[in-house]
Amino acid sequence: MESRGLSFRAANAATPRGEVDLVMEDGDAVVFVEVRERSSVAFGTPAETVTPAKQRRIAQAALAYAKENGLTRRPLRFDIVAVRGGVCEHLPNAFVPAGFFL
């Protein structure tokens, strides 16, 4: 992701509301990244496993991280890195959690 111009901020960022796999910055935006790996697509692609319930949990953890770090006035974005067969696919703006407001 750094080779694509994003800056690393944190990995496995633990909050009282859960954990965020990666926190990156893309310009002014704070990017929360969910990393999903699957060896097969028998039960869906890696990105498809980020269900609406999982999106809500990620959003809650992201909001807690943003509040703890004084980032609530910056744009927030949710990306997915899908890994299958050793191939990584970066999906920017992969989802906007339902009802997500700062």
Long-range contacts (C-beta under 8 A, 24 or more apart in sequence): 1-33, 1-81, 1-90, 4-90, 6-31, 10-65, 13-61, 13-65, 15-61, 15-64, 15-65, 15-68, 16-64, 17-57, 17-60, 17-61, 17-63, 17-64, 18-57, 18-58, 18-60, 18-61, 18-64, 19-61, 20-58, 20-61, 20-62, 20-65, 21-81, 22-81, 23-65, 24-79, 26-77, 26-92, 28-74, 28-75, 29-74, 29-75, 29-76, 29-77, 30-66, 30-71, 30-74, 30-75, 30-76, 30-77, 31-76, 31-77, 31-78, 31-79, 31-92, 32-58, 32-61, 32-62, 32-65, 32-76, 32-77, 32-78, 32-79, 33-78, 33-79, 33-80, 33-81, 34-58, 34-78, 34-79, 34-80, 34-81, 34-94, 35-80, 35-81, 35-83, 36-80, 36-81, 36-82, 36-83, 37-82, 37-83, 37-84, 38-82, 38-83, 38-84, 39-84, 39-85, 40-84, 41-84, 45-82, 45-84, 46-80, 46-82, 46-83, 46-84, 47-80, 47-82, 47-89, 47-91, 47-94, 50-80, 50-94, 50-95, 52-97, 52-98, 55-95, 55-97, 55-98, 56-97, 56-98, 58-97, 59-97, 59-100, 63-100, 63-102, 66-102, 72-102, 76-102
